[in-house]
C-alpha cells in the first residue's frame, strides 16, 4: 500500500475546507485525485467515499461537543438520505454507470448550486438590512416532512454522483431553516453527512472499486485538517464562516458544471478580487474615526480648555 505525500497535502487542504464549511469535499477531493494524481474516476469516487466515512465523524464530534448540532434535525435528514443514497447507487448501477448520465446529473447539480450561491448572497444582504438575528440551534422548529424531503434529494444525488453531501445540503438547509447560524449549519450538516456518507460508501464498495493506498493517503491528510477546521467553525462568528461557505459552494458549482481547472482558478481569483473591492466600497476603512479616549494634542481646544486643577490657592 503506497502513501503519496503530495496526496496527503492536497487532502489536508480539502479537509480544512470541509471542516470549516461542511461543504466542498466531494467537489474538490475527487477532481484532485483524477486531475492531479491520475487516479481513475471509479477508484477516485470509491476511495473518496470510504475516506469520508472516517473524515466526517471527526468534525461531527467537535461540533457535538460544542453543542452546535440539532440531533432531531439530523435524524429526520438521515431518515430520507440513507435509503435514498442506496437508491442512487442502485440507479447508477442500472444505468450501467453511464458517464454521460452522471455528467448530466452533475451539471444540473452545479447549476443548482450556482443559483443557490446567488440566493445565499441575497439572503445575507437582506438579513443585514433587516437585522435578522440567528437563534439557538436548540430553538429551531423542525419540519419533519420537508426535512425528510431534503434528505431524499441529497441522498439520491450523492448515490448518483458521489458528491453533494455537504454543498447541496448546506444550501437546502439554509433556506429551510434561515434562522440557523453558520457554525450551527456546519455542525448539523457534518453530523447528518456521517450516516449518508456511510450508506453511499457501502454502495460504492458493492458496485465500485477502492484503492486502499489512495484511501489511506486521504485519511492521513484530511482527518487532522478537518479537526482543525471544525474547531474554527464551531467558535468563529457567523460573519466569517458564511462568506467562506458561500465561496466554497460557488466553487463546487462551477466544478460540477465542468469548468476547467485553469478557468476555475482564474474565475475564483476574479471573484475574490471583486469581493475585496466591494468590501472597500462598503466598509470604507479609510473613513474610520479614532477610538474615543485617545491622546489629545496639547494645542487642541480640548487641552487648552481644561482648568489647571493643581494651581495653588491664594493664601
MIZAVO-972365 format. One record per residue (C-alpha): chain; x, y, z. Coordinates in steps of 0.5 Angstrom, whole numbers, plus 500, padded with zeros to 3 digits. Example, Ala and Ser with C-alpha at 12.3 -4.5 7.8 and 13.67 -1.06 7.14 Angstrom:
+-----+-----+-----+-----+
| mol |  px |  py |  pz |
+-----+-----+-----+-----+
|   A | 525 | 491 | 516 |
|   A | 527 | 498 | 514 |
+-----+-----+-----+-----+
***
This chain:
+-----+-----+-----+-----+
| mol |  px |  py |  pz |
+-----+-----+-----+-----+
|   A | 500 | 500 | 500 |
|   A | 503 | 506 | 498 |
|   A | 502 | 513 | 501 |
|   A | 503 | 519 | 497 |
|   A | 506 | 525 | 501 |
|   A | 503 | 530 | 496 |
|   A | 496 | 527 | 496 |
|   A | 497 | 528 | 504 |
|   A | 498 | 535 | 503 |
|   A | 492 | 536 | 498 |
|   A | 487 | 532 | 502 |
|   A | 489 | 536 | 508 |
|   A | 488 | 543 | 504 |
|   A | 481 | 540 | 502 |
|   A | 480 | 537 | 509 |
|   A | 481 | 544 | 512 |
|   A | 475 | 547 | 508 |
|   A | 471 | 541 | 510 |
|   A | 472 | 542 | 517 |
|   A | 471 | 550 | 516 |
|   A | 465 | 550 | 512 |
|   A | 462 | 543 | 512 |
|   A | 462 | 543 | 504 |
|   A | 467 | 542 | 498 |
|   A | 469 | 535 | 500 |
|   A | 467 | 531 | 494 |
|   A | 467 | 537 | 489 |
|   A | 475 | 538 | 491 |
|   A | 477 | 532 | 493 |
|   A | 475 | 527 | 487 |
|   A | 477 | 532 | 482 |
|   A | 484 | 533 | 485 |
|   A | 485 | 525 | 485 |
|   A | 483 | 525 | 478 |
|   A | 487 | 531 | 475 |
|   A | 493 | 532 | 479 |
|   A | 494 | 524 | 481 |
|   A | 492 | 521 | 475 |
|   A | 487 | 516 | 479 |
|   A | 482 | 513 | 475 |
|   A | 475 | 516 | 476 |
|   A | 472 | 510 | 479 |
|   A | 477 | 509 | 484 |
|   A | 477 | 516 | 486 |
|   A | 470 | 516 | 488 |
|   A | 470 | 510 | 492 |
|   A | 476 | 512 | 495 |
|   A | 474 | 519 | 497 |
|   A | 467 | 516 | 500 |
|   A | 471 | 511 | 504 |
|   A | 476 | 516 | 507 |
|   A | 470 | 521 | 508 |
|   A | 467 | 515 | 513 |
|   A | 473 | 517 | 517 |
|   A | 474 | 524 | 516 |
|   A | 466 | 527 | 517 |
|   A | 465 | 524 | 524 |
|   A | 472 | 528 | 527 |
|   A | 468 | 534 | 525 |
|   A | 462 | 532 | 528 |
|   A | 465 | 530 | 534 |
|   A | 468 | 537 | 535 |
|   A | 461 | 540 | 534 |
|   A | 457 | 536 | 538 |
|   A | 462 | 538 | 544 |
|   A | 461 | 545 | 542 |
|   A | 453 | 544 | 542 |
|   A | 452 | 546 | 535 |
|   A | 448 | 540 | 533 |
|   A | 441 | 539 | 533 |
|   A | 440 | 532 | 533 |
|   A | 433 | 532 | 532 |
|   A | 434 | 535 | 525 |
|   A | 440 | 530 | 524 |
|   A | 435 | 524 | 525 |
|   A | 430 | 527 | 520 |
|   A | 435 | 528 | 515 |
|   A | 438 | 521 | 516 |
|   A | 431 | 518 | 515 |
|   A | 431 | 521 | 508 |
|   A | 438 | 521 | 506 |
|   A | 441 | 514 | 508 |
|   A | 436 | 510 | 504 |
|   A | 436 | 515 | 498 |
|   A | 443 | 514 | 498 |
|   A | 443 | 507 | 497 |
|   A | 437 | 508 | 491 |
|   A | 442 | 513 | 488 |
|   A | 448 | 508 | 488 |
|   A | 443 | 503 | 485 |
|   A | 440 | 507 | 480 |
|   A | 447 | 509 | 478 |
|   A | 449 | 501 | 477 |
|   A | 442 | 500 | 473 |
|   A | 445 | 506 | 468 |
|   A | 451 | 502 | 467 |
|   A | 455 | 507 | 471 |
|   A | 454 | 511 | 464 |
|   A | 459 | 517 | 465 |
|   A | 454 | 521 | 460 |
|   A | 448 | 520 | 465 |
|   A | 453 | 522 | 471 |
|   A | 456 | 528 | 468 |
|   A | 449 | 531 | 466 |
|   A | 447 | 530 | 474 |
|   A | 453 | 534 | 476 |
|   A | 451 | 539 | 471 |
|   A | 444 | 540 | 474 |
|   A | 447 | 540 | 481 |
|   A | 452 | 545 | 479 |
|   A | 447 | 550 | 476 |
|   A | 443 | 549 | 482 |
|   A | 449 | 551 | 487 |
|   A | 451 | 557 | 483 |
|   A | 443 | 559 | 484 |
|   A | 444 | 557 | 491 |
|   A | 450 | 562 | 492 |
|   A | 447 | 568 | 489 |
|   A | 441 | 567 | 493 |
|   A | 445 | 566 | 499 |
|   A | 449 | 573 | 498 |
|   A | 442 | 576 | 497 |
|   A | 439 | 573 | 504 |
|   A | 446 | 575 | 507 |
|   A | 444 | 582 | 504 |
|   A | 437 | 582 | 507 |
|   A | 439 | 579 | 513 |
|   A | 444 | 585 | 514 |
|   A | 439 | 590 | 512 |
|   A | 433 | 587 | 517 |
|   A | 438 | 586 | 523 |
|   A | 436 | 578 | 523 |
|   A | 438 | 575 | 529 |
|   A | 441 | 568 | 529 |
|   A | 437 | 564 | 534 |
|   A | 440 | 558 | 538 |
|   A | 440 | 551 | 535 |
|   A | 436 | 548 | 540 |
|   A | 430 | 553 | 539 |
|   A | 430 | 551 | 532 |
|   A | 423 | 549 | 530 |
|   A | 424 | 542 | 526 |
|   A | 419 | 541 | 520 |
|   A | 419 | 533 | 519 |
|   A | 416 | 532 | 512 |
|   A | 420 | 538 | 509 |
|   A | 427 | 536 | 512 |
|   A | 426 | 528 | 510 |
|   A | 425 | 531 | 503 |
|   A | 431 | 535 | 503 |
|   A | 435 | 528 | 506 |
|   A | 432 | 524 | 500 |
|   A | 434 | 530 | 495 |
|   A | 441 | 530 | 498 |
|   A | 442 | 522 | 499 |
|   A | 440 | 521 | 491 |
|   A | 445 | 526 | 489 |
|   A | 450 | 523 | 493 |
|   A | 449 | 516 | 491 |
|   A | 449 | 518 | 483 |
|   A | 455 | 523 | 483 |
|   A | 459 | 521 | 490 |
|   A | 459 | 529 | 491 |
|   A | 454 | 534 | 494 |
|   A | 453 | 531 | 501 |
|   A | 456 | 538 | 504 |
|   A | 455 | 543 | 499 |
|   A | 448 | 541 | 497 |
|   A | 445 | 540 | 504 |
|   A | 448 | 547 | 506 |
|   A | 444 | 551 | 501 |
|   A | 438 | 547 | 502 |
|   A | 438 | 547 | 510 |
|   A | 440 | 555 | 510 |
|   A | 433 | 556 | 506 |
|   A | 429 | 551 | 510 |
|   A | 432 | 554 | 517 |
|   A | 434 | 561 | 516 |
|   A | 435 | 563 | 523 |
|   A | 441 | 557 | 524 |
|   A | 447 | 561 | 525 |
|   A | 453 | 559 | 520 |
|   A | 457 | 555 | 526 |
|   A | 451 | 551 | 527 |
|   A | 449 | 550 | 520 |
|   A | 456 | 547 | 519 |
|   A | 456 | 543 | 525 |
|   A | 449 | 540 | 523 |
|   A | 451 | 538 | 516 |
|   A | 457 | 535 | 518 |
|   A | 453 | 530 | 523 |
|   A | 448 | 529 | 518 |
|   A | 453 | 527 | 513 |
|   A | 456 | 521 | 517 |
|   A | 450 | 516 | 516 |
|   A | 449 | 519 | 509 |
|   A | 457 | 518 | 507 |
|   A | 457 | 511 | 510 |
|   A | 451 | 509 | 506 |
|   A | 454 | 512 | 500 |
|   A | 461 | 509 | 501 |
|   A | 457 | 502 | 503 |
|   A | 454 | 502 | 496 |
|   A | 461 | 504 | 493 |
|   A | 464 | 498 | 496 |
|   A | 459 | 494 | 493 |
|   A | 459 | 497 | 486 |
|   A | 465 | 500 | 485 |
|   A | 473 | 499 | 487 |
|   A | 477 | 502 | 492 |
|   A | 485 | 504 | 492 |
|   A | 487 | 503 | 500 |
|   A | 493 | 507 | 498 |
|   A | 489 | 513 | 496 |
|   A | 484 | 512 | 502 |
|   A | 490 | 512 | 507 |
|   A | 493 | 518 | 504 |
|   A | 487 | 522 | 504 |
|   A | 485 | 520 | 511 |
|   A | 492 | 522 | 514 |
|   A | 492 | 529 | 511 |
|   A | 484 | 530 | 512 |
|   A | 483 | 528 | 519 |
|   A | 487 | 532 | 523 |
|   A | 485 | 538 | 518 |
|   A | 478 | 537 | 519 |
|   A | 479 | 537 | 526 |
|   A | 483 | 544 | 526 |
|   A | 477 | 547 | 521 |
|   A | 472 | 544 | 526 |
|   A | 475 | 548 | 532 |
|   A | 475 | 554 | 528 |
|   A | 468 | 554 | 525 |
|   A | 465 | 552 | 532 |
|   A | 468 | 558 | 535 |
|   A | 468 | 563 | 529 |
|   A | 463 | 569 | 529 |
|   A | 458 | 568 | 523 |
|   A | 460 | 574 | 519 |
|   A | 467 | 570 | 518 |
|   A | 464 | 563 | 517 |
|   A | 458 | 565 | 512 |
|   A | 462 | 568 | 506 |
|   A | 467 | 562 | 506 |
|   A | 461 | 557 | 506 |
|   A | 459 | 561 | 500 |
|   A | 465 | 562 | 496 |
|   A | 466 | 554 | 497 |
|   A | 459 | 552 | 495 |
|   A | 460 | 557 | 489 |
|   A | 467 | 554 | 487 |
|   A | 464 | 547 | 488 |
|   A | 458 | 549 | 483 |
|   A | 463 | 551 | 478 |
|   A | 467 | 545 | 478 |
|   A | 460 | 541 | 478 |
|   A | 459 | 545 | 471 |
|   A | 465 | 542 | 468 |
|   A | 469 | 549 | 469 |
|   A | 477 | 547 | 467 |
|   A | 482 | 547 | 473 |
|   A | 485 | 554 | 470 |
|   A | 479 | 557 | 468 |
|   A | 476 | 556 | 475 |
|   A | 482 | 558 | 479 |
|   A | 482 | 565 | 475 |
|   A | 475 | 566 | 476 |
|   A | 476 | 565 | 483 |
|   A | 481 | 570 | 484 |
|   A | 477 | 575 | 480 |
|   A | 471 | 573 | 485 |
|   A | 476 | 574 | 491 |
|   A | 478 | 581 | 488 |
|   A | 471 | 583 | 486 |
|   A | 469 | 582 | 493 |
|   A | 475 | 586 | 496 |
|   A | 473 | 592 | 492 |
|   A | 466 | 591 | 494 |
|   A | 468 | 591 | 502 |
|   A | 473 | 597 | 501 |
|   A | 467 | 601 | 498 |
|   A | 462 | 599 | 503 |
|   A | 467 | 599 | 509 |
|   A | 471 | 605 | 507 |
|   A | 476 | 603 | 512 |
|   A | 480 | 610 | 511 |
|   A | 474 | 614 | 514 |
|   A | 474 | 610 | 521 |
|   A | 475 | 615 | 526 |
|   A | 480 | 614 | 532 |
|   A | 477 | 611 | 538 |
|   A | 475 | 615 | 544 |
|   A | 479 | 616 | 550 |
|   A | 486 | 617 | 545 |
|   A | 491 | 622 | 546 |
|   A | 489 | 629 | 546 |
|   A | 494 | 634 | 542 |
|   A | 497 | 639 | 547 |
|   A | 495 | 645 | 543 |
|   A | 488 | 643 | 542 |
|   A | 482 | 647 | 544 |
|   A | 480 | 641 | 549 |
|   A | 487 | 641 | 552 |
|   A | 487 | 649 | 553 |
|   A | 480 | 649 | 556 |
|   A | 482 | 644 | 562 |
|   A | 483 | 648 | 568 |
|   A | 489 | 648 | 572 |
|   A | 487 | 643 | 578 |
|   A | 494 | 644 | 581 |
|   A | 494 | 651 | 582 |
|   A | 496 | 654 | 589 |
|   A | 490 | 657 | 592 |
|   A | 491 | 664 | 595 |
|   A | 494 | 664 | 602 |
+-----+-----+-----+-----+
***
